[in-house]
Amino acid sequence: MRLATLRDGTRDGRLAVVRRDGAALAAAGPDAPTLQAALDGWERCEGRLRALADDLDRGRVTGEPLDAARLHAPLPRAYEWVDASAYLTHVRLVRRARGAEPPATLETDPLVYQGGSGALLGPTDPIPLGDPAWGLDFEGEVCAILGDVPAGTRAAEAGPLVRLLCLANDITFRNLVPGELAKGFGFFQSKPATAFSPFAVTPDELGPAWRDGRVHLRLRVTWNGALVGDCDAGPEMHYSFLDLLQHVARTRAFTAGTILGSGTVSNEDPARGVSCLAERRAREVLEGPGGKARTPYLKPGDVVEIEMLDAAGRSLFGRIAQEVVAP
């Protein structure tokens, strides 16, 4: 089942079920007016939403044409947005490029931070760039949308708590990061609003591509029409979503509607490309003595697209397609 949120002038939009071919959708109805409402009452709502999805797929419900420009993020605002860095190749590359060692516990203790969740971007929303000197970068990620998570939840019992999966463009102002981290208190100004894919998808929609708490499909990233990344999101995700869920729940509970991100999808093989420009710039620096970053960061007019195709070539989560604009 695939779900989307239609813009209707309200903060949280209107929940809709998406037809399998992605060409039409149908409003979920009063029992689940928003995605947050559906997540709050998942045990009650899930069956009805699946029945509507089946009716839509079989033509028993006509629905209405799907226009991506009318879609908000699946959750236009979320209770929490927790992002990790589960792909250790990314961590090692960017730290080596700036002459920093990764944490000694990198392979045993996940890196996570809490991002801003009160205002999230839709899949076609522009990316405002106040100052090119900030170093605007895209970051292609996979995300899990959670049900209620009790404190102390273990990875072995976490699977059913992953209600939905989606993609994100976790936008970063790279040149603001060093100064913020030097203060020892984490990201803030360097992390503006994150954008999310048109559709949030139940894990069973992925079939065998969803296993061991990972999405075993390739994440495609294009920049101004050129493919820059075709990274495999599965095998090199060191910490699965189940591992990450156990980690973040060690000392606290999370409410339904929390979003948990994978961090930048990254592969060791440079032929797979990149899911962010920082990684390409890091490889340029590490090419040899005197290596320098040559790839520029984003500028107004640039267009970034992020999507993931399933085995049948279907855009599983729909496409994030954003243009950088001056505010």
C-alpha positions as CSV (number, residue, x, y, z in Angstrom):
1,M,0.0,0.0,0.0
2,R,1.2,3.5,-0.9
3,L,-0.1,6.6,0.8
4,A,0.2,10.3,0.0
5,T,-0.9,13.7,1.4
6,L,-2.8,16.1,-0.7
7,R,-2.4,19.9,-0.1
8,D,-5.8,21.3,1.0
9,G,-4.9,24.5,2.7
10,T,-4.5,22.9,6.2
11,R,-1.3,22.2,8.1
12,D,-1.5,18.4,7.8
13,G,-3.2,18.0,4.4
14,R,-5.6,15.2,3.4
15,L,-4.5,11.6,3.4
16,A,-5.0,9.6,0.1
17,V,-4.3,6.1,-1.1
18,V,-2.3,5.8,-4.3
19,R,-3.1,3.4,-7.1
20,R,-0.4,0.8,-7.9
21,D,0.5,2.5,-11.2
22,G,0.9,5.9,-9.4
23,A,-1.5,7.6,-11.9
24,A,-4.5,8.0,-9.5
25,L,-5.4,8.4,-5.9
26,A,-8.4,8.3,-3.6
27,A,-9.1,10.2,-0.4
28,A,-8.8,8.0,2.6
29,G,-12.0,9.4,4.2
30,P,-13.1,10.6,7.6
31,D,-11.7,7.7,9.6
32,A,-8.2,8.7,8.5
33,P,-8.2,12.3,7.4
34,T,-4.5,12.7,7.8
35,L,-1.5,10.4,7.8
36,Q,-0.9,11.2,11.5
37,A,-4.5,10.2,12.3
38,A,-3.9,7.0,10.5
39,L,-0.7,6.3,12.4
40,D,-2.4,7.1,15.7
41,G,-5.1,4.6,15.0
42,W,-3.1,2.2,12.8
43,E,-4.7,-1.0,14.2
44,R,-8.1,0.4,13.4
45,C,-7.3,2.2,10.1
46,E,-4.8,-0.1,8.3
47,G,-7.4,-2.7,7.1
48,R,-9.7,0.0,5.7
49,L,-6.9,1.7,3.9
50,R,-5.7,-1.5,2.4
51,A,-9.3,-2.3,1.3
52,L,-9.5,1.1,-0.4
53,A,-6.1,0.5,-2.1
54,D,-7.4,-2.9,-3.4
55,D,-10.6,-1.2,-4.7
56,L,-8.6,1.5,-6.4
57,D,-6.2,-1.1,-8.1
58,R,-9.1,-3.2,-9.3
59,G,-11.1,-0.3,-10.7
60,R,-13.9,-0.5,-8.2
61,V,-13.0,3.0,-7.2
62,T,-12.1,5.5,-9.9
63,G,-10.1,8.0,-7.8
64,E,-8.7,11.2,-9.3
65,P,-5.6,11.8,-11.4
66,L,-2.4,12.2,-9.4
67,D,-0.5,15.5,-9.8
68,A,2.8,15.5,-7.9
69,A,2.6,19.3,-7.6
70,R,-0.4,18.9,-5.4
71,L,1.3,16.6,-2.9
72,H,2.9,17.6,0.4
73,A,5.4,15.5,2.3
74,P,3.6,12.4,3.6
75,L,3.9,14.0,7.0
76,P,3.9,17.8,6.5
77,R,5.0,18.1,10.1
78,A,6.1,15.3,12.4
79,Y,6.5,14.8,16.1
80,E,10.1,14.0,15.7
81,W,12.7,13.7,12.9
82,V,15.7,11.6,14.0
83,D,18.4,11.1,11.5
84,A,21.3,8.7,11.6
85,S,24.5,8.0,9.6
86,A,24.2,4.3,9.0
87,Y,26.4,4.1,5.9
88,L,29.9,4.1,7.4
89,T,31.6,4.7,4.0
90,H,30.1,8.2,4.0
91,V,31.3,8.9,7.5
92,R,34.8,7.7,6.8
93,L,35.2,9.5,3.5
94,V,34.0,13.0,4.6
95,R,36.1,12.8,7.8
96,R,39.3,11.6,6.0
97,A,38.9,14.5,3.6
98,R,39.0,17.0,6.4
99,G,41.7,15.2,8.3
100,A,39.5,14.0,11.1
101,E,39.3,10.5,12.6
102,P,36.0,8.8,12.9
103,P,34.8,8.0,16.4
104,A,36.4,4.9,17.9
105,T,32.9,3.4,18.4
106,L,31.8,4.0,14.8
107,E,31.0,0.4,14.2
108,T,29.2,-0.3,17.5
109,D,27.5,3.0,18.4
110,P,25.3,4.7,15.8
111,L,25.6,8.4,15.0
112,V,22.2,10.1,15.3
113,Y,20.9,13.7,15.7
114,Q,17.5,15.3,16.0
115,G,16.5,17.5,13.1
116,G,13.7,20.1,12.8
117,S,10.4,18.4,12.2
118,G,7.8,21.3,12.5
119,A,8.0,22.3,8.8
120,L,8.9,19.6,6.2
121,L,9.1,20.1,2.5
122,G,7.0,18.4,-0.2
123,P,8.6,16.5,-3.1
124,T,8.4,19.4,-5.5
125,D,8.9,22.3,-3.1
126,P,11.8,24.6,-4.1
127,I,14.9,24.7,-2.0
128,P,15.6,28.3,-0.8
129,L,19.2,29.3,-0.8
130,G,19.8,32.5,1.3
131,D,23.5,32.7,0.6
132,P,25.6,30.5,-1.8
133,A,28.5,30.7,0.6
134,W,26.6,28.4,2.9
135,G,27.4,25.5,0.7
136,L,24.1,23.9,-0.2
137,D,24.1,20.1,-0.7
138,F,21.5,17.4,-1.2
139,E,21.5,14.1,0.6
140,G,19.5,11.1,-0.6
141,E,18.2,9.0,2.2
142,V,15.8,6.2,3.1
143,C,13.4,6.8,6.0
144,A,11.2,4.8,8.3
145,I,8.0,6.2,9.7
146,L,7.3,4.6,13.1
147,G,4.4,3.5,15.2
148,D,4.5,3.9,18.9
149,V,7.9,2.8,20.2
150,P,8.2,1.9,23.9
151,A,11.4,2.8,25.7
152,G,13.8,-0.1,25.7
153,T,12.6,-1.7,22.5
154,R,15.0,-4.2,21.1
155,A,15.9,-4.7,17.5
156,A,14.5,-8.3,17.5
157,E,11.0,-6.9,18.3
158,A,11.2,-3.7,16.3
159,G,10.1,-4.9,12.8
160,P,6.3,-4.4,13.3
161,L,7.0,-0.8,14.5
162,V,8.2,0.3,11.1
163,R,4.8,1.3,9.6
164,L,6.0,3.0,6.4
165,L,9.1,3.7,4.4
166,C,9.9,6.8,2.2
167,L,12.8,8.8,0.8
168,A,14.2,12.1,1.9
169,N,16.4,14.9,0.6
170,D,18.1,15.8,3.8
171,I,19.3,19.2,2.7
172,T,22.6,20.5,4.3
173,F,24.5,23.8,4.4
174,R,27.9,22.2,4.4
175,N,29.9,25.3,5.1
176,L,27.9,26.0,8.3
177,V,28.6,22.5,9.7
178,P,32.2,22.9,11.0
179,G,31.5,26.0,13.0
180,E,28.4,24.4,14.6
181,L,30.1,21.1,15.4
182,A,33.1,23.0,16.9
183,K,30.8,24.4,19.6
184,G,30.1,20.8,20.7
185,F,26.3,21.1,20.6
186,G,25.4,19.6,17.2
187,F,23.6,20.7,14.0
188,F,21.1,23.5,13.8
189,Q,21.4,26.3,11.2
190,S,23.3,23.9,8.9
191,K,20.2,21.7,8.7
192,P,17.2,23.5,7.0
193,A,13.9,21.8,6.3
194,T,14.1,18.3,4.9
195,A,12.1,17.2,1.8
196,F,10.3,13.9,1.5
197,S,9.1,11.6,-1.3
198,P,5.5,11.8,-2.6
199,F,4.6,8.4,-1.3
200,A,5.0,6.6,2.0
201,V,4.9,2.8,1.5
202,T,4.1,-0.1,3.7
203,P,7.1,-2.5,3.9
204,D,5.3,-5.4,2.3
205,E,5.0,-3.3,-0.9
206,L,8.7,-3.8,-1.4
207,G,8.4,-7.6,-1.4
208,P,11.8,-9.3,-0.9
209,A,13.6,-6.0,-1.2
210,W,12.6,-5.3,2.4
211,R,14.6,-7.7,4.6
212,D,16.8,-7.5,7.6
213,G,15.5,-4.0,8.3
214,R,17.0,-2.7,5.1
215,V,15.8,-1.6,1.7
216,H,17.7,-3.6,-0.9
217,L,17.2,-1.3,-3.9
218,R,19.2,1.4,-5.6
219,L,18.7,5.0,-4.9
220,R,19.0,7.1,-8.0
221,V,20.1,10.8,-7.8
222,T,20.3,13.2,-10.7
223,W,21.7,16.7,-10.7
224,N,20.6,18.9,-13.6
225,G,19.5,15.9,-15.5
226,A,22.8,13.9,-15.1
227,L,22.8,10.7,-13.0
228,V,25.3,11.3,-10.2
229,G,24.3,8.4,-7.9
230,D,23.0,4.9,-8.3
231,C,23.8,3.6,-4.8
232,D,22.6,0.3,-3.4
233,A,20.8,1.1,-0.2
234,G,20.9,-2.5,1.2
235,P,24.2,-4.3,1.8
236,E,26.4,-1.4,3.1
237,M,23.8,0.0,5.5
238,H,25.9,-1.0,8.6
239,Y,23.1,-0.3,11.1
240,S,19.7,-1.5,9.9
241,F,16.5,0.4,10.8
242,L,15.9,-2.2,13.5
243,D,19.3,-1.5,15.0
244,L,18.8,2.2,14.8
245,L,15.4,1.9,16.4
246,Q,16.9,0.0,19.3
247,H,19.6,2.6,19.7
248,V,17.3,5.6,19.8
249,A,14.8,3.9,22.1
250,R,17.5,3.0,24.7
251,T,16.4,5.7,27.2
252,R,13.1,7.1,25.8
253,A,9.8,6.3,24.0
254,F,8.8,7.6,20.6
255,T,5.3,8.4,19.5
256,A,3.6,7.3,16.3
257,G,4.6,9.6,13.5
258,T,8.3,9.8,14.3
259,I,10.5,9.7,11.2
260,L,13.8,7.8,11.4
261,G,16.4,8.5,8.7
262,S,19.2,6.2,7.4
263,G,21.7,9.0,6.7
264,T,23.2,9.5,3.2
265,V,23.1,6.3,1.2
266,S,26.7,5.5,0.3
267,N,28.7,2.7,-1.3
268,E,32.4,2.0,-1.2
269,D,32.6,1.4,-4.9
270,P,33.1,4.9,-6.5
271,A,31.4,3.6,-9.7
272,R,28.1,3.6,-7.9
273,G,28.3,7.4,-7.6
274,V,27.2,9.5,-4.7
275,S,24.0,10.6,-2.9
276,C,25.5,13.9,-1.8
277,L,28.1,16.4,-3.2
278,A,30.2,16.3,0.0
279,E,31.1,12.7,-0.8
280,R,32.2,13.5,-4.3
281,R,34.2,16.5,-3.1
282,A,35.8,14.2,-0.4
283,R,36.9,11.7,-3.1
284,E,38.4,14.6,-5.1
285,V,40.4,15.7,-2.1
286,L,41.7,12.2,-1.5
287,E,42.8,11.6,-5.0
288,G,46.4,12.2,-4.1
289,P,48.9,14.8,-2.8
290,G,47.5,18.3,-3.4
291,G,44.0,17.0,-4.1
292,K,41.3,19.7,-4.0
293,A,37.5,19.7,-4.1
294,R,36.4,20.7,-7.6
295,T,32.7,20.0,-7.6
296,P,30.7,23.2,-6.6
297,Y,27.8,23.1,-4.3
298,L,24.3,23.8,-5.5
299,K,23.3,27.2,-6.9
300,P,20.0,28.8,-7.9
301,G,18.5,27.1,-11.0
302,D,20.0,23.7,-10.1
303,V,17.5,20.8,-10.1
304,V,17.9,17.7,-7.9
305,E,15.9,14.5,-8.4
306,I,15.8,11.5,-6.1
307,E,13.9,8.2,-6.6
308,M,14.1,4.5,-6.2
309,L,12.8,1.9,-8.7
310,D,11.6,-1.5,-7.8
311,A,12.3,-4.7,-9.7
312,A,9.6,-3.9,-12.2
313,G,11.0,-0.4,-12.9
314,R,8.2,1.3,-10.9
315,S,9.1,4.5,-9.1
316,L,8.3,3.0,-5.7
317,F,8.2,6.1,-3.6
318,G,7.6,8.6,-6.4
319,R,10.2,11.2,-7.3
320,I,11.6,14.1,-5.3
321,A,12.2,16.9,-7.8
322,Q,13.4,20.2,-6.4
323,E,14.8,23.4,-7.9
324,V,17.2,25.6,-5.9
325,V,15.8,29.2,-5.7
326,A,16.9,32.5,-4.3
327,P,14.5,33.4,-1.4
